[in-house]
């Protein structure tokens, strides 16, 4: 993976110190993804994801992310943060769980049937999500990069990473901001 320095593109001029809602985060990622110059400025790597940090609304954490063909995040959550993301170019697939999981005190869970949801997010499509949302995001294309915009509030305190085999979800590691910034 490679990364770039923070950028201020897509920031709002509001001086209010209030918590952005999921709808406001989704609006931010939608407006930012429509900035063709910004999207085109993201360096794309044929092997690994690339990203640039953006200034999000109301002190939120935001990212512009490039996804080479065949890449993905693996199963993870964003702890207490709410968020939104939108595909700016290409197509992403999101696999998610429709049930809220316990937040602490477990290493392995057996998931019930019918808990899975799949979304295909082509350019211009996105979604918001609440706290402790467990998902994975994939670029399943074999030829085309995808680019997306993400925003989280509060800024990510940690990311829990999981492995999944069938209906068994296993907590593998917990990352802190210093691990990805």
VMD Tcl script that builds the backbone (N, CA, C; Angstrom):
set m [mol new atoms 543]
animate dup $m
set s [atomselect $m all]
$s set {name element resname resid chain x y z} {
  {N N UNK 1 A 0.832 -1.170 0.000}
  {CA C UNK 1 A 0.000 0.000 0.000}
  {C C UNK 1 A 0.878 1.235 0.000}
  {N N UNK 2 A 0.359 2.269 -0.604}
  {CA C UNK 2 A 1.068 3.534 -0.545}
  {C C UNK 2 A 0.087 4.598 -0.111}
  {N N UNK 3 A 0.601 5.677 0.428}
  {CA C UNK 3 A -0.280 6.738 0.895}
  {C C UNK 3 A 0.309 8.082 0.526}
  {N N UNK 4 A -0.531 9.092 0.643}
  {CA C UNK 4 A -0.116 10.452 0.347}
  {C C UNK 4 A -0.397 11.336 1.543}
  {N N UNK 5 A 0.136 12.538 1.507}
  {CA C UNK 5 A -0.061 13.494 2.600}
  {C C UNK 5 A -1.501 13.983 2.639}
  {N N UNK 6 A -1.934 14.507 3.795}
  {CA C UNK 6 A -3.287 15.033 3.909}
  {C C UNK 6 A -3.556 16.129 2.886}
  {N N UNK 7 A -4.795 16.213 2.459}
  {CA C UNK 7 A -5.220 17.255 1.532}
  {C C UNK 7 A -6.441 17.931 2.108}
  {N N UNK 8 A -6.695 19.135 1.682}
  {CA C UNK 8 A -7.853 19.845 2.204}
  {C C UNK 8 A -8.997 19.870 1.208}
  {N N UNK 9 A -8.885 19.153 0.111}
  {CA C UNK 9 A -9.937 19.146 -0.892}
  {C C UNK 9 A -11.239 18.651 -0.296}
  {N N UNK 10 A -12.316 19.252 -0.735}
  {CA C UNK 10 A -13.631 18.808 -0.327}
  {C C UNK 10 A -14.054 19.258 1.052}
  {N N UNK 11 A -13.320 20.152 1.684}
  {CA C UNK 11 A -13.691 20.570 3.030}
  {C C UNK 11 A -14.850 21.549 2.987}
  {N N UNK 12 A -15.549 21.663 4.102}
  {CA C UNK 12 A -16.639 22.614 4.195}
  {C C UNK 12 A -16.157 23.843 4.935}
  {N N UNK 13 A -16.826 24.953 4.717}
  {CA C UNK 13 A -16.402 26.212 5.320}
  {C C UNK 13 A -17.088 26.475 6.659}
  {N N UNK 14 A -17.859 25.541 7.141}
  {CA C UNK 14 A -18.605 25.746 8.378}
  {C C UNK 14 A -17.663 25.876 9.567}
  {N N UNK 15 A -17.972 26.821 10.439}
  {CA C UNK 15 A -17.178 26.989 11.644}
  {C C UNK 15 A -17.891 26.390 12.847}
  {N N UNK 16 A -19.075 25.829 12.628}
  {CA C UNK 16 A -19.807 25.213 13.727}
  {C C UNK 16 A -19.074 23.972 14.209}
  {N N UNK 17 A -19.071 23.805 15.520}
  {CA C UNK 17 A -18.439 22.628 16.104}
  {C C UNK 17 A -19.533 21.652 16.505}
  {N N UNK 18 A -20.210 21.080 15.516}
  {CA C UNK 18 A -21.261 20.126 15.822}
  {C C UNK 18 A -20.982 18.817 15.103}
  {N N UNK 19 A -21.538 17.780 15.614}
  {CA C UNK 19 A -21.309 16.448 15.091}
  {C C UNK 19 A -22.019 16.258 13.753}
  {N N UNK 20 A -21.295 15.858 12.700}
  {CA C UNK 20 A -21.969 15.608 11.428}
  {C C UNK 20 A -22.816 14.330 11.506}
  {N N UNK 21 A -23.968 14.352 10.866}
  {CA C UNK 21 A -24.856 13.193 10.821}
  {C C UNK 21 A -24.412 12.247 9.701}
  {N N UNK 22 A -24.976 11.050 9.699}
  {CA C UNK 22 A -24.700 10.108 8.602}
  {C C UNK 22 A -25.112 10.723 7.265}
  {N N UNK 23 A -26.239 11.426 7.239}
  {CA C UNK 23 A -26.707 12.063 6.002}
  {C C UNK 23 A -25.720 13.130 5.534}
  {N N UNK 24 A -25.166 13.902 6.470}
  {CA C UNK 24 A -24.187 14.927 6.095}
  {C C UNK 24 A -22.888 14.304 5.599}
  {N N UNK 25 A -22.483 13.196 6.196}
  {CA C UNK 25 A -21.286 12.492 5.712}
  {C C UNK 25 A -21.532 11.956 4.302}
  {N N UNK 26 A -22.728 11.405 4.065}
  {CA C UNK 26 A -23.054 10.896 2.734}
  {C C UNK 26 A -23.083 12.040 1.716}
  {N N UNK 27 A -23.640 13.182 2.099}
  {CA C UNK 27 A -23.656 14.344 1.213}
  {C C UNK 27 A -22.225 14.795 0.901}
  {N N UNK 28 A -21.366 14.804 1.913}
  {CA C UNK 28 A -19.965 15.179 1.704}
  {C C UNK 28 A -19.282 14.241 0.717}
  {N N UNK 29 A -19.429 12.920 0.904}
  {CA C UNK 29 A -18.739 11.999 -0.008}
  {C C UNK 29 A -19.314 12.106 -1.415}
  {N N UNK 30 A -20.607 12.387 -1.535}
  {CA C UNK 30 A -21.230 12.560 -2.854}
  {C C UNK 30 A -20.662 13.788 -3.564}
  {N N UNK 31 A -20.585 14.922 -2.841}
  {CA C UNK 31 A -20.041 16.142 -3.444}
  {C C UNK 31 A -18.556 15.980 -3.789}
  {N N UNK 32 A -17.816 15.344 -2.899}
  {CA C UNK 32 A -16.383 15.161 -3.134}
  {C C UNK 32 A -16.135 14.243 -4.329}
  {N N UNK 33 A -16.916 13.179 -4.437}
  {CA C UNK 33 A -16.764 12.238 -5.558}
  {C C UNK 33 A -17.097 12.888 -6.896}
  {N N UNK 34 A -17.897 13.939 -6.875}
  {CA C UNK 34 A -18.255 14.647 -8.112}
  {C C UNK 34 A -17.140 15.588 -8.585}
  {N N UNK 35 A -16.093 15.769 -7.779}
  {CA C UNK 35 A -14.966 16.634 -8.137}
  {C C UNK 35 A -14.015 15.838 -9.039}
  {N N UNK 36 A -14.253 15.905 -10.341}
  {CA C UNK 36 A -13.489 15.098 -11.304}
  {C C UNK 36 A -11.985 15.362 -11.220}
  {N N UNK 37 A -11.605 16.601 -10.978}
  {CA C UNK 37 A -10.177 16.935 -10.883}
  {C C UNK 37 A -9.538 16.244 -9.678}
  {N N UNK 38 A -10.218 16.274 -8.546}
  {CA C UNK 38 A -9.704 15.598 -7.350}
  {C C UNK 38 A -9.594 14.088 -7.589}
  {N N UNK 39 A -10.617 13.492 -8.147}
  {CA C UNK 39 A -10.627 12.041 -8.383}
  {C C UNK 39 A -9.476 11.665 -9.313}
  {N N UNK 40 A -9.265 12.452 -10.366}
  {CA C UNK 40 A -8.192 12.177 -11.322}
  {C C UNK 40 A -6.805 12.392 -10.724}
  {N N UNK 41 A -6.709 13.175 -9.639}
  {CA C UNK 41 A -5.400 13.466 -9.043}
  {C C UNK 41 A -4.873 12.323 -8.173}
  {N N UNK 42 A -5.713 11.358 -7.825}
  {CA C UNK 42 A -5.277 10.260 -6.960}
  {C C UNK 42 A -4.302 9.359 -7.709}
  {N N UNK 43 A -3.096 9.170 -7.186}
  {CA C UNK 43 A -2.169 8.236 -7.835}
  {C C UNK 43 A -2.700 6.806 -7.687}
  {N N UNK 44 A -2.712 6.067 -8.771}
  {CA C UNK 44 A -3.195 4.687 -8.750}
  {C C UNK 44 A -2.020 3.735 -8.897}
  {N N UNK 45 A -1.998 2.717 -8.077}
  {CA C UNK 45 A -0.946 1.705 -8.077}
  {C C UNK 45 A -1.556 0.411 -8.596}
  {N N UNK 46 A -0.902 -0.295 -9.519}
  {CA C UNK 46 A -1.489 -1.531 -10.046}
  {C C UNK 46 A -1.539 -2.671 -9.037}
  {N N UNK 47 A -0.806 -2.564 -7.945}
  {CA C UNK 47 A -0.709 -3.674 -6.992}
  {C C UNK 47 A -1.473 -3.474 -5.689}
  {N N UNK 48 A -1.458 -2.254 -5.162}
  {CA C UNK 48 A -2.057 -2.031 -3.848}
  {C C UNK 48 A -2.920 -0.783 -3.811}
  {N N UNK 49 A -3.758 -0.717 -2.787}
  {CA C UNK 49 A -4.611 0.454 -2.642}
  {C C UNK 49 A -3.769 1.688 -2.347}
  {N N UNK 50 A -4.241 2.835 -2.805}
  {CA C UNK 50 A -3.623 4.124 -2.519}
  {C C UNK 50 A -4.671 4.999 -1.855}
  {N N UNK 51 A -4.221 5.988 -1.098}
  {CA C UNK 51 A -5.181 6.859 -0.441}
  {C C UNK 51 A -4.585 8.219 -0.167}
  {N N UNK 52 A -5.485 9.190 -0.063}
  {CA C UNK 52 A -5.152 10.561 0.315}
  {C C UNK 52 A -6.150 10.964 1.385}
  {N N UNK 53 A -5.648 11.529 2.472}
  {CA C UNK 53 A -6.543 11.994 3.528}
  {C C UNK 53 A -7.134 13.340 3.133}
  {N N UNK 54 A -8.418 13.514 3.402}
  {CA C UNK 54 A -9.141 14.741 3.091}
  {C C UNK 54 A -9.663 15.366 4.380}
  {N N UNK 55 A -10.002 16.623 4.323}
  {CA C UNK 55 A -10.660 17.299 5.441}
  {C C UNK 55 A -12.151 17.063 5.299}
  {N N UNK 56 A -12.723 16.371 6.251}
  {CA C UNK 56 A -14.152 16.100 6.218}
  {C C UNK 56 A -14.929 17.142 6.993}
  {N N UNK 57 A -16.254 17.110 6.903}
  {CA C UNK 57 A -17.087 18.094 7.595}
  {C C UNK 57 A -17.086 17.885 9.108}
  {N N UNK 58 A -17.122 18.969 9.852}
  {CA C UNK 58 A -17.283 18.913 11.300}
  {C C UNK 58 A -16.228 18.116 12.032}
  {N N UNK 59 A -14.994 18.107 11.527}
  {CA C UNK 59 A -13.926 17.368 12.187}
  {C C UNK 59 A -13.912 15.886 11.873}
  {N N UNK 60 A -14.667 15.473 10.868}
  {CA C UNK 60 A -14.670 14.053 10.497}
  {C C UNK 60 A -13.379 13.692 9.764}
  {N N UNK 61 A -13.106 12.419 9.722}
  {CA C UNK 61 A -11.955 11.871 8.996}
  {C C UNK 61 A -12.458 11.438 7.625}
  {N N UNK 62 A -11.751 11.823 6.571}
  {CA C UNK 62 A -12.187 11.474 5.218}
  {C C UNK 62 A -10.991 10.998 4.394}
  {N N UNK 63 A -11.291 10.120 3.438}
  {CA C UNK 63 A -10.245 9.518 2.610}
  {C C UNK 63 A -10.724 9.377 1.177}
  {N N UNK 64 A -9.808 9.588 0.249}
  {CA C UNK 64 A -9.988 9.256 -1.165}
  {C C UNK 64 A -9.150 8.001 -1.372}
  {N N UNK 65 A -9.779 6.914 -1.844}
  {CA C UNK 65 A -9.088 5.623 -1.914}
  {C C UNK 65 A -9.149 5.057 -3.330}
  {N N UNK 66 A -7.998 4.583 -3.821}
  {CA C UNK 66 A -7.905 3.904 -5.111}
  {C C UNK 66 A -7.796 2.403 -4.896}
  {N N UNK 67 A -8.579 1.655 -5.655}
  {CA C UNK 67 A -8.679 0.202 -5.518}
  {C C UNK 67 A -8.250 -0.475 -6.820}
  {N N UNK 68 A -7.069 -1.085 -6.884}
  {CA C UNK 68 A -6.698 -1.836 -8.085}
  {C C UNK 68 A -7.645 -3.026 -8.274}
  {N N UNK 69 A -7.699 -3.555 -9.474}
  {CA C UNK 69 A -8.529 -4.747 -9.713}
  {C C UNK 69 A -8.179 -5.865 -8.724}
  {N N UNK 70 A -9.207 -6.501 -8.200}
  {CA C UNK 70 A -9.026 -7.661 -7.335}
  {C C UNK 70 A -8.645 -7.362 -5.895}
  {N N UNK 71 A -8.750 -6.106 -5.450}
  {CA C UNK 71 A -8.372 -5.782 -4.076}
  {C C UNK 71 A -9.603 -5.602 -3.188}
  {N N UNK 72 A -9.364 -5.669 -1.894}
  {CA C UNK 72 A -10.455 -5.481 -0.942}
  {C C UNK 72 A -9.916 -5.210 0.440}
  {N N UNK 73 A -10.830 -4.934 1.363}
  {CA C UNK 73 A -10.454 -4.577 2.721}
  {C C UNK 73 A -10.359 -5.759 3.665}
  {N N UNK 74 A -11.048 -6.843 3.368}
  {CA C UNK 74 A -11.259 -7.878 4.363}
  {C C UNK 74 A -12.353 -7.413 5.306}
  {N N UNK 75 A -12.866 -8.319 6.122}
  {CA C UNK 75 A -13.940 -7.991 7.059}
  {C C UNK 75 A -13.394 -7.098 8.167}
  {N N UNK 76 A -14.122 -6.022 8.489}
  {CA C UNK 76 A -13.690 -5.075 9.516}
  {C C UNK 76 A -14.870 -4.253 10.006}
  {N N UNK 77 A -14.645 -3.507 11.093}
  {CA C UNK 77 A -15.626 -2.524 11.546}
  {C C UNK 77 A -14.898 -1.215 11.821}
  {N N UNK 78 A -15.655 -0.178 12.161}
  {CA C UNK 78 A -15.097 1.142 12.435}
  {C C UNK 78 A -15.399 1.589 13.863}
  {N N UNK 79 A -15.544 0.614 14.762}
  {CA C UNK 79 A -15.769 0.888 16.187}
  {C C UNK 79 A -16.965 1.817 16.371}
  {N N UNK 80 A -16.783 2.873 17.167}
  {CA C UNK 80 A -17.884 3.776 17.509}
  {C C UNK 80 A -18.168 4.831 16.447}
  {N N UNK 81 A -17.433 4.833 15.362}
  {CA C UNK 81 A -17.635 5.841 14.321}
  {C C UNK 81 A -18.822 5.486 13.431}
  {N N UNK 82 A -19.551 6.513 12.991}
  {CA C UNK 82 A -20.523 6.360 11.919}
  {C C UNK 82 A -19.811 6.777 10.645}
  {N N UNK 83 A -20.318 6.390 9.502}
  {CA C UNK 83 A -19.606 6.725 8.286}
  {C C UNK 83 A -20.460 6.682 7.049}
  {N N UNK 84 A -19.800 7.003 5.937}
  {CA C UNK 84 A -20.413 6.944 4.619}
  {C C UNK 84 A -19.305 6.739 3.605}
  {N N UNK 85 A -19.641 6.067 2.520}
  {CA C UNK 85 A -18.701 5.980 1.411}
  {C C UNK 85 A -19.471 5.929 0.112}
  {N N UNK 86 A -18.791 6.335 -0.965}
  {CA C UNK 86 A -19.418 6.408 -2.274}
  {C C UNK 86 A -18.372 6.083 -3.325}
  {N N UNK 87 A -18.763 5.330 -4.327}
  {CA C UNK 87 A -17.875 4.992 -5.432}
  {C C UNK 87 A -17.845 6.161 -6.409}
  {N N UNK 88 A -16.651 6.682 -6.663}
  {CA C UNK 88 A -16.492 7.798 -7.598}
  {C C UNK 88 A -16.266 7.302 -9.020}
  {N N UNK 89 A -15.575 6.174 -9.166}
  {CA C UNK 89 A -15.371 5.571 -10.488}
  {C C UNK 89 A -15.206 4.068 -10.305}
  {N N UNK 90 A -15.552 3.328 -11.355}
  {CA C UNK 90 A -15.516 1.872 -11.269}
  {C C UNK 90 A -16.716 1.351 -10.507}
  {N N UNK 91 A -16.567 0.170 -9.915}
  {CA C UNK 91 A -17.633 -0.431 -9.118}
  {C C UNK 91 A -17.028 -1.141 -7.923}
  {N N UNK 92 A -17.661 -0.990 -6.774}
  {CA C UNK 92 A -17.258 -1.700 -5.569}
  {C C UNK 92 A -18.412 -2.586 -5.117}
  {N N UNK 93 A -18.065 -3.661 -4.447}
  {CA C UNK 93 A -19.056 -4.545 -3.838}
  {C C UNK 93 A -18.864 -4.468 -2.330}
  {N N UNK 94 A -19.967 -4.341 -1.606}
  {CA C UNK 94 A -19.916 -4.365 -0.151}
  {C C UNK 94 A -20.680 -5.582 0.344}
  {N N UNK 95 A -20.005 -6.409 1.122}
  {CA C UNK 95 A -20.654 -7.483 1.866}
  {C C UNK 95 A -20.759 -6.998 3.295}
  {N N UNK 96 A -21.927 -7.108 3.897}
  {CA C UNK 96 A -22.096 -6.634 5.267}
  {C C UNK 96 A -23.000 -7.581 6.039}
  {N N UNK 97 A -23.023 -7.373 7.333}
  {CA C UNK 97 A -23.884 -8.147 8.222}
  {C C UNK 97 A -25.052 -7.266 8.641}
  {N N UNK 98 A -26.261 -7.812 8.603}
  {CA C UNK 98 A -27.441 -7.014 8.918}
  {C C UNK 98 A -27.741 -6.975 10.405}
  {N N UNK 99 A -27.086 -7.788 11.188}
  {CA C UNK 99 A -27.313 -7.806 12.643}
  {C C UNK 99 A -26.168 -7.095 13.347}
  {N N UNK 100 A -26.493 -6.439 14.430}
  {CA C UNK 100 A -25.467 -5.797 15.254}
  {C C UNK 100 A -24.780 -6.870 16.097}
  {N N UNK 101 A -23.459 -6.862 16.108}
  {CA C UNK 101 A -22.682 -7.840 16.866}
  {C C UNK 101 A -22.331 -7.280 18.233}
  {N N UNK 102 A -22.034 -8.151 19.192}
  {CA C UNK 102 A -21.527 -7.641 20.474}
  {C C UNK 102 A -20.227 -6.878 20.208}
  {N N UNK 103 A -19.996 -5.792 20.934}
  {CA C UNK 103 A -18.822 -4.966 20.657}
  {C C UNK 103 A -17.568 -5.447 21.363}
  {N N UNK 104 A -17.701 -6.167 22.465}
  {CA C UNK 104 A -16.535 -6.617 23.220}
  {C C UNK 104 A -16.803 -7.993 23.821}
  {N N UNK 105 A -15.726 -8.648 24.239}
  {CA C UNK 105 A -15.869 -9.881 25.002}
  {C C UNK 105 A -15.987 -11.148 24.184}
  {N N UNK 106 A -15.611 -11.108 22.914}
  {CA C UNK 106 A -15.677 -12.320 22.110}
  {C C UNK 106 A -14.491 -12.367 21.151}
  {N N UNK 107 A -14.122 -13.579 20.768}
  {CA C UNK 107 A -13.064 -13.790 19.772}
  {C C UNK 107 A -13.609 -14.493 18.538}
  {N N UNK 108 A -14.651 -15.322 18.726}
  {CA C UNK 108 A -15.243 -16.081 17.632}
  {C C UNK 108 A -16.759 -16.082 17.791}
  {N N UNK 109 A -17.452 -15.827 16.673}
  {CA C UNK 109 A -18.918 -15.874 16.667}
  {C C UNK 109 A -19.386 -16.776 15.547}
  {N N UNK 110 A -20.435 -17.546 15.808}
  {CA C UNK 110 A -21.094 -18.300 14.740}
  {C C UNK 110 A -22.296 -17.483 14.305}
  {N N UNK 111 A -22.298 -17.070 13.050}
  {CA C UNK 111 A -23.352 -16.221 12.507}
  {C C UNK 111 A -24.533 -17.069 12.046}
  {N N UNK 112 A -25.723 -16.553 12.206}
  {CA C UNK 112 A -26.914 -17.275 11.753}
  {C C UNK 112 A -27.105 -17.098 10.253}
  {N N UNK 113 A -27.844 -17.994 9.651}
  {CA C UNK 113 A -28.178 -17.887 8.228}
  {C C UNK 113 A -29.001 -16.621 8.009}
  {N N UNK 114 A -28.883 -16.036 6.848}
  {CA C UNK 114 A -29.673 -14.868 6.501}
  {C C UNK 114 A -29.149 -13.548 7.041}
  {N N UNK 115 A -27.958 -13.543 7.611}
  {CA C UNK 115 A -27.392 -12.327 8.201}
  {C C UNK 115 A -26.625 -11.479 7.174}
  {N N UNK 116 A -26.363 -12.060 6.001}
  {CA C UNK 116 A -25.527 -11.389 5.002}
  {C C UNK 116 A -26.331 -10.489 4.066}
  {N N UNK 117 A -25.708 -9.367 3.723}
  {CA C UNK 117 A -26.269 -8.464 2.715}
  {C C UNK 117 A -25.155 -8.135 1.720}
  {N N UNK 118 A -25.510 -8.057 0.454}
  {CA C UNK 118 A -24.557 -7.703 -0.603}
  {C C UNK 118 A -25.082 -6.486 -1.347}
  {N N UNK 119 A -24.190 -5.518 -1.585}
  {CA C UNK 119 A -24.543 -4.332 -2.369}
  {C C UNK 119 A -23.490 -4.138 -3.449}
  {N N UNK 120 A -23.934 -3.777 -4.623}
  {CA C UNK 120 A -23.030 -3.378 -5.703}
  {C C UNK 120 A -23.167 -1.882 -5.856}
  {N N UNK 121 A -22.038 -1.192 -5.744}
  {CA C UNK 121 A -22.036 0.263 -5.763}
  {C C UNK 121 A -21.245 0.749 -6.973}
  {N N UNK 122 A -21.964 1.058 -8.053}
  {CA C UNK 122 A -21.329 1.599 -9.251}
  {C C UNK 122 A -21.043 3.083 -9.030}
  {N N UNK 123 A -20.373 3.715 -9.966}
  {CA C UNK 123 A -20.012 5.129 -9.828}
  {C C UNK 123 A -21.245 5.961 -9.495}
  {N N UNK 124 A -21.111 6.795 -8.467}
  {CA C UNK 124 A -22.206 7.651 -8.022}
  {C C UNK 124 A -23.085 7.031 -6.953}
  {N N UNK 125 A -22.865 5.760 -6.631}
  {CA C UNK 125 A -23.672 5.072 -5.616}
  {C C UNK 125 A -22.866 4.942 -4.330}
  {N N UNK 126 A -23.552 5.121 -3.212}
  {CA C UNK 126 A -22.890 5.014 -1.927}
  {C C UNK 126 A -23.881 4.711 -0.832}
  {N N UNK 127 A -23.386 4.750 0.387}
  {CA C UNK 127 A -24.254 4.475 1.533}
  {C C UNK 127 A -23.633 5.017 2.799}
  {N N UNK 128 A -24.466 5.178 3.801}
  {CA C UNK 128 A -23.983 5.536 5.127}
  {C C UNK 128 A -24.229 4.346 6.046}
  {N N UNK 129 A -23.589 4.366 7.215}
  {CA C UNK 129 A -23.744 3.265 8.162}
  {C C UNK 129 A -23.510 3.763 9.584}
  {N N UNK 130 A -24.033 2.998 10.535}
  {CA C UNK 130 A -23.935 3.354 11.940}
  {C C UNK 130 A -22.723 2.737 12.623}
  {N N UNK 131 A -22.670 2.931 13.913}
  {CA C UNK 131 A -21.574 2.412 14.724}
  {C C UNK 131 A -21.509 0.885 14.642}
  {N N UNK 132 A -20.293 0.359 14.750}
  {CA C UNK 132 A -20.019 -1.080 14.824}
  {C C UNK 132 A -20.507 -1.843 13.591}
  {N N UNK 133 A -20.595 -1.162 12.447}
  {CA C UNK 133 A -21.001 -1.795 11.190}
  {C C UNK 133 A -19.873 -2.714 10.716}
  {N N UNK 134 A -20.163 -3.989 10.526}
  {CA C UNK 134 A -19.158 -4.964 10.082}
  {C C UNK 134 A -19.371 -5.222 8.595}
  {N N UNK 135 A -18.291 -5.028 7.811}
  {CA C UNK 135 A -18.394 -5.232 6.359}
  {C C UNK 135 A -17.029 -5.485 5.747}
  {N N UNK 136 A -17.070 -5.808 4.459}
  {CA C UNK 136 A -15.866 -5.829 3.635}
  {C C UNK 136 A -16.224 -5.148 2.323}
  {N N UNK 137 A -15.241 -4.468 1.730}
  {CA C UNK 137 A -15.433 -3.761 0.476}
  {C C UNK 137 A -14.431 -4.330 -0.527}
  {N N UNK 138 A -14.919 -4.615 -1.742}
  {CA C UNK 138 A -14.105 -5.292 -2.756}
  {C C UNK 138 A -14.222 -4.618 -4.114}
  {N N UNK 139 A -13.117 -4.603 -4.853}
  {CA C UNK 139 A -13.151 -4.278 -6.276}
  {C C UNK 139 A -12.981 -5.613 -6.988}
  {N N UNK 140 A -14.076 -6.174 -7.456}
  {CA C UNK 140 A -14.021 -7.488 -8.090}
  {C C UNK 140 A -13.655 -7.444 -9.571}
  {N N UNK 141 A -13.480 -6.255 -10.118}
  {CA C UNK 141 A -13.089 -6.141 -11.519}
  {C C UNK 141 A -11.722 -6.795 -11.731}
  {N N UNK 142 A -11.543 -7.377 -12.888}
  {CA C UNK 142 A -10.229 -7.938 -13.235}
  {C C UNK 142 A -9.406 -6.956 -14.057}
  {N N UNK 143 A -10.020 -5.821 -14.451}
  {CA C UNK 143 A -9.323 -4.890 -15.330}
  {C C UNK 143 A -9.356 -3.428 -14.892}
  {N N UNK 144 A -10.376 -3.017 -14.167}
  {CA C UNK 144 A -10.597 -1.597 -13.904}
  {C C UNK 144 A -10.356 -1.217 -12.442}
  {N N UNK 145 A -9.607 -0.126 -12.246}
  {CA C UNK 145 A -9.485 0.471 -10.918}
  {C C UNK 145 A -10.845 1.022 -10.503}
  {N N UNK 146 A -11.062 1.099 -9.217}
  {CA C UNK 146 A -12.194 1.832 -8.663}
  {C C UNK 146 A -11.621 2.912 -7.751}
  {N N UNK 147 A -12.359 3.994 -7.590}
  {CA C UNK 147 A -11.977 5.071 -6.683}
  {C C UNK 147 A -13.203 5.394 -5.838}
  {N N UNK 148 A -12.986 5.594 -4.546}
  {CA C UNK 148 A -14.100 5.893 -3.644}
  {C C UNK 148 A -13.707 6.984 -2.659}
  {N N UNK 149 A -14.736 7.588 -2.047}
  {CA C UNK 149 A -14.561 8.609 -1.020}
  {C C UNK 149 A -15.241 8.101 0.243}
  {N N UNK 150 A -14.557 8.220 1.389}
  {CA C UNK 150 A -15.046 7.720 2.682}
  {C C UNK 150 A -14.968 8.834 3.712}
  {N N UNK 151 A -15.915 8.850 4.654}
  {CA C UNK 151 A -15.884 9.820 5.761}
  {C C UNK 151 A -16.395 9.133 7.021}
  {N N UNK 152 A -15.755 9.434 8.163}
  {CA C UNK 152 A -16.088 8.817 9.454}
  {C C UNK 152 A -16.105 9.866 10.545}
  {N N UNK 153 A -17.080 9.742 11.436}
  {CA C UNK 153 A -17.110 10.599 12.616}
  {C C UNK 153 A -17.595 9.787 13.808}
  {N N UNK 154 A -16.918 9.890 14.947}
  {CA C UNK 154 A -15.673 10.639 15.129}
  {C C UNK 154 A -14.542 9.986 14.342}
  {N N UNK 155 A -13.417 10.712 14.161}
  {CA C UNK 155 A -12.280 10.091 13.479}
  {C C UNK 155 A -12.012 8.706 14.082}
  {N N UNK 156 A -11.663 7.781 13.236}
  {CA C UNK 156 A -11.567 6.375 13.625}
  {C C UNK 156 A -10.678 6.142 14.847}
  {N N UNK 157 A -11.266 5.639 15.944}
  {CA C UNK 157 A -10.468 5.344 17.134}
  {C C UNK 157 A -9.732 4.018 16.984}
  {N N UNK 158 A -10.300 3.120 16.195}
  {CA C UNK 158 A -9.690 1.815 15.929}
  {C C UNK 158 A -10.496 1.125 14.839}
  {N N UNK 159 A -9.888 0.112 14.268}
  {CA C UNK 159 A -10.558 -0.768 13.312}
  {C C UNK 159 A -10.311 -2.188 13.787}
  {N N UNK 160 A -11.371 -2.941 13.961}
  {CA C UNK 160 A -11.237 -4.366 14.286}
  {C C UNK 160 A -11.279 -5.134 12.975}
  {N N UNK 161 A -10.322 -6.042 12.787}
  {CA C UNK 161 A -10.231 -6.862 11.577}
  {C C UNK 161 A -10.625 -8.290 11.912}
  {N N UNK 162 A -11.388 -8.895 11.001}
  {CA C UNK 162 A -11.923 -10.233 11.216}
  {C C UNK 162 A -11.562 -11.139 10.048}
  {N N UNK 163 A -11.520 -12.443 10.320}
  {CA C UNK 163 A -11.483 -13.441 9.252}
  {C C UNK 163 A -12.842 -14.121 9.269}
  {N N UNK 164 A -13.212 -14.659 8.130}
  {CA C UNK 164 A -14.503 -15.331 8.054}
  {C C UNK 164 A -14.361 -16.604 7.255}
  {N N UNK 165 A -14.855 -17.690 7.851}
  {CA C UNK 165 A -14.927 -18.986 7.174}
  {C C UNK 165 A -16.363 -19.464 7.312}
  {N N UNK 166 A -17.096 -19.471 6.197}
  {CA C UNK 166 A -18.502 -19.847 6.265}
  {C C UNK 166 A -19.249 -18.902 7.186}
  {N N UNK 167 A -19.888 -19.451 8.207}
  {CA C UNK 167 A -20.659 -18.642 9.142}
  {C C UNK 167 A -19.877 -18.285 10.405}
  {N N UNK 168 A -18.575 -18.555 10.422}
  {CA C UNK 168 A -17.759 -18.264 11.601}
  {C C UNK 168 A -16.928 -17.002 11.354}
  {N N UNK 169 A -17.131 -16.026 12.242}
  {CA C UNK 169 A -16.402 -14.766 12.201}
  {C C UNK 169 A -15.443 -14.753 13.383}
  {N N UNK 170 A -14.160 -14.501 13.104}
  {CA C UNK 170 A -13.134 -14.529 14.143}
  {C C UNK 170 A -12.413 -13.187 14.193}
  {N N UNK 171 A -12.315 -12.607 15.391}
  {CA C UNK 171 A -11.556 -11.377 15.588}
  {C C UNK 171 A -10.070 -11.709 15.440}
  {N N UNK 172 A -9.396 -11.021 14.522}
  {CA C UNK 172 A -7.976 -11.295 14.263}
  {C C UNK 172 A -7.054 -10.245 14.872}
  {N N UNK 173 A -7.405 -8.960 14.740}
  {CA C UNK 173 A -6.555 -7.911 15.289}
  {C C UNK 173 A -7.324 -6.608 15.401}
  {N N UNK 174 A -6.801 -5.733 16.241}
  {CA C UNK 174 A -7.366 -4.396 16.397}
  {C C UNK 174 A -6.275 -3.403 16.029}
  {N N UNK 175 A -6.582 -2.524 15.077}
  {CA C UNK 175 A -5.621 -1.515 14.625}
  {C C UNK 175 A -5.999 -0.158 15.198}
  {N N UNK 176 A -4.998 0.647 15.459}
  {CA C UNK 176 A -5.172 2.022 15.939}
  {C C UNK 176 A -4.762 2.977 14.815}
  {N N UNK 177 A -5.121 4.261 14.899}
  {CA C UNK 177 A -4.796 5.202 13.822}
  {C C UNK 177 A -3.322 5.203 13.411}
  {N N UNK 178 A -2.418 5.054 14.349}
  {CA C UNK 178 A -0.997 5.063 13.979}
  {C C UNK 178 A -0.616 3.899 13.068}
  {N N UNK 179 A -1.462 2.862 12.994}
  {CA C UNK 179 A -1.185 1.714 12.131}
  {C C UNK 179 A -1.495 1.991 10.657}
  {N N UNK 180 A -2.343 2.992 10.355}
  {CA C UNK 180 A -2.709 3.231 8.962}
  {C C UNK 180 A -2.471 4.656 8.488}
  {N N UNK 181 A -1.998 5.554 9.335}
  {CA C UNK 181 A -1.816 6.952 8.888}
  {C C UNK 181 A -0.409 7.282 8.554}
}
mol reanalyze $m
mol bondsrecalc $m
mol representation Tube
mol addrep $m
